């Protein structure tokens, strides 16, 4: 899949995803953030967290060896080879090797997790999401990008697979993993107590291979966002980890003011009996209201 991103369609997709990542992570605050996979896009470039890491799995090791690094060299000391194998646009080197199904971080230790096409290349996407839920703090965010099967690119990929069984043609998209639909991914996130905060679709141009034809169909991006928004070739979403029963602690000086208690004077019963009774609200608008009764000799007693 890394080689496919060097093609004109891959560069077109990376440019769209880089813009979405910059918008999504700019206002996410915390201390620790991690991008797992795909070093060609710098998902943490616009983020301001003090601790940021870029991790790669087995596909990162294969990329290093394919660029000339010796398999026998210690991977932890081969930082220059990692930078040459998969540098991001900002030149961020790979900091550690880690599989998405077993991250070397304790529970509730990361504030932000970026997964650019990580689920598609994972050996177990369910385990990857469970691992993301484990390492994220409450109210932490996971940012995911992927290819949409329900798109023009997905239709051409399925047609190419049918033709490929006959021994003809080639695939348009890389065949390195399983493409996960947006609705399917949203259901997985809900089962893990994630709440989808925002979702976007993009890359509405048809499945062509050259940069010239991609430029000719540039007008389809504007129309696609308006007329068929959910059929973009790629999707991008931000999900928040929700913890049921959690209550955020507030500072002591923000406690609510208590009402001042004061004694209420009780009127004398004799005064209450001596006071004239108010007119009944139902009798205020009647024309034949009864006259007040004359007081007797026992009316000076207090009655309840």
Secondary structure, DSSP 8 states (H G I E B T S, - for coil): -TTGGGSHHHHHHHHHHHHHHHHHHTT---SEEEEES-TTS-TTTT---SEEEEEE-HHHHHHHHHTT--TTS-GGG-HHHHHHHH--TT-----EE-BTTB-SS-TT-EEEEEEESHHHH-S-HHHHHHHHHHHEEEEEEEEEEEE-SSSHHHHHHHHHHHHHTTT----SS--SS----HHHHHHHHHHTTEEEEEEEEE--S-S--SHHHHHHTTHHHHHHHHH-GGG-SEEEEEEEE--TT------GGG--------------HHHHHHS-----TTTTT-SS--------TTTTS---
